[in-house]
Amino acid sequence: MDRNLTAISERVLAFRNARDWKQFHNPKDLAISLVLEASEFLEHFQWKNEKEMKAHIKHHKDDISYELADVLYWVLLISNDLDIDLVSALTKKMDINEANYPVAKAKGKHIKYTELE
């Protein structure tokens, strides 16, 4: 695992463990927390057109970054508790994505790989 990812994972775990919160963490509730935080991140963009989003991002970048950090917090806890090596998982998933979306077929398109010709 990348040293930086390891360091932040260790800090997240230390934070949780110092508060004895692991007892409340099961995969279902961790997944719910992840989705709730992702929804809070998404709220920053809801109902805004492109111009409004750019202005909002400019004036609320810290708040947006904290919501994204909250998402990462839960991802790191889930990966720890389920014994998932995120770097390895992402590497494998990127291999799959690269196979499903070859540049020659997917460049400039926003369709699912099953629809690429």
MODELLER restraints for C-alpha pairs under 7 A, 6 or more apart:
rsr = mdl.restraints
at = mdl.atoms
rsr.add(forms.Gaussian(group=physical.xy_distance, feature=features.Distance(at['CA:1:A'], at['CA:87:A']), mean=5.99, stdev=0.5))
rsr.add(forms.Gaussian(group=physical.xy_distance, feature=features.Distance(at['CA:9:A'], at['CA:76:A']), mean=5.92, stdev=0.5))
rsr.add(forms.Gaussian(group=physical.xy_distance, feature=features.Distance(at['CA:12:A'], at['CA:73:A']), mean=6.67, stdev=0.5))
rsr.add(forms.Gaussian(group=physical.xy_distance, feature=features.Distance(at['CA:13:A'], at['CA:77:A']), mean=6.99, stdev=0.5))
rsr.add(forms.Gaussian(group=physical.xy_distance, feature=features.Distance(at['CA:16:A'], at['CA:22:A']), mean=6.59, stdev=0.5))
rsr.add(forms.Gaussian(group=physical.xy_distance, feature=features.Distance(at['CA:27:A'], at['CA:78:A']), mean=6.96, stdev=0.5))
rsr.add(forms.Gaussian(group=physical.xy_distance, feature=features.Distance(at['CA:30:A'], at['CA:74:A']), mean=6.64, stdev=0.5))
rsr.add(forms.Gaussian(group=physical.xy_distance, feature=features.Distance(at['CA:30:A'], at['CA:78:A']), mean=6.43, stdev=0.5))
rsr.add(forms.Gaussian(group=physical.xy_distance, feature=features.Distance(at['CA:33:A'], at['CA:74:A']), mean=6.92, stdev=0.5))
rsr.add(forms.Gaussian(group=physical.xy_distance, feature=features.Distance(at['CA:34:A'], at['CA:71:A']), mean=5.73, stdev=0.5))
rsr.add(forms.Gaussian(group=physical.xy_distance, feature=features.Distance(at['CA:34:A'], at['CA:74:A']), mean=5.38, stdev=0.5))
rsr.add(forms.Gaussian(group=physical.xy_distance, feature=features.Distance(at['CA:34:A'], at['CA:75:A']), mean=6.88, stdev=0.5))
rsr.add(forms.Gaussian(group=physical.xy_distance, feature=features.Distance(at['CA:37:A'], at['CA:67:A']), mean=6.48, stdev=0.5))
rsr.add(forms.Gaussian(group=physical.xy_distance, feature=features.Distance(at['CA:37:A'], at['CA:70:A']), mean=6.15, stdev=0.5))
rsr.add(forms.Gaussian(group=physical.xy_distance, feature=features.Distance(at['CA:37:A'], at['CA:71:A']), mean=5.51, stdev=0.5))
rsr.add(forms.Gaussian(group=physical.xy_distance, feature=features.Distance(at['CA:38:A'], at['CA:71:A']), mean=5.85, stdev=0.5))
rsr.add(forms.Gaussian(group=physical.xy_distance, feature=features.Distance(at['CA:40:A'], at['CA:67:A']), mean=6.51, stdev=0.5))
rsr.add(forms.Gaussian(group=physical.xy_distance, feature=features.Distance(at['CA:41:A'], at['CA:64:A']), mean=6.30, stdev=0.5))
rsr.add(forms.Gaussian(group=physical.xy_distance, feature=features.Distance(at['CA:41:A'], at['CA:67:A']), mean=5.11, stdev=0.5))
rsr.add(forms.Gaussian(group=physical.xy_distance, feature=features.Distance(at['CA:41:A'], at['CA:68:A']), mean=6.18, stdev=0.5))
rsr.add(forms.Gaussian(group=physical.xy_distance, feature=features.Distance(at['CA:44:A'], at['CA:64:A']), mean=6.99, stdev=0.5))
rsr.add(forms.Gaussian(group=physical.xy_distance, feature=features.Distance(at['CA:45:A'], at['CA:53:A']), mean=6.10, stdev=0.5))
rsr.add(forms.Gaussian(group=physical.xy_distance, feature=features.Distance(at['CA:79:A'], at['CA:85:A']), mean=6.78, stdev=0.5))
rsr.add(forms.Gaussian(group=physical.xy_distance, feature=features.Distance(at['CA:79:A'], at['CA:86:A']), mean=6.71, stdev=0.5))
rsr.add(forms.Gaussian(group=physical.xy_distance, feature=features.Distance(at['CA:100:A'], at['CA:113:A']), mean=5.62, stdev=0.5))
rsr.add(forms.Gaussian(group=physical.xy_distance, feature=features.Distance(at['CA:101:A'], at['CA:113:A']), mean=5.89, stdev=0.5))
rsr.add(forms.Gaussian(group=physical.xy_distance, feature=features.Distance(at['CA:105:A'], at['CA:116:A']), mean=6.32, stdev=0.5))
rsr.add(forms.Gaussian(group=physical.xy_distance, feature=features.Distance(at['CA:105:A'], at['CA:117:A']), mean=6.60, stdev=0.5))
rsr.add(forms.Gaussian(group=physical.xy_distance, feature=features.Distance(at['CA:106:A'], at['CA:116:A']), mean=6.84, stdev=0.5))
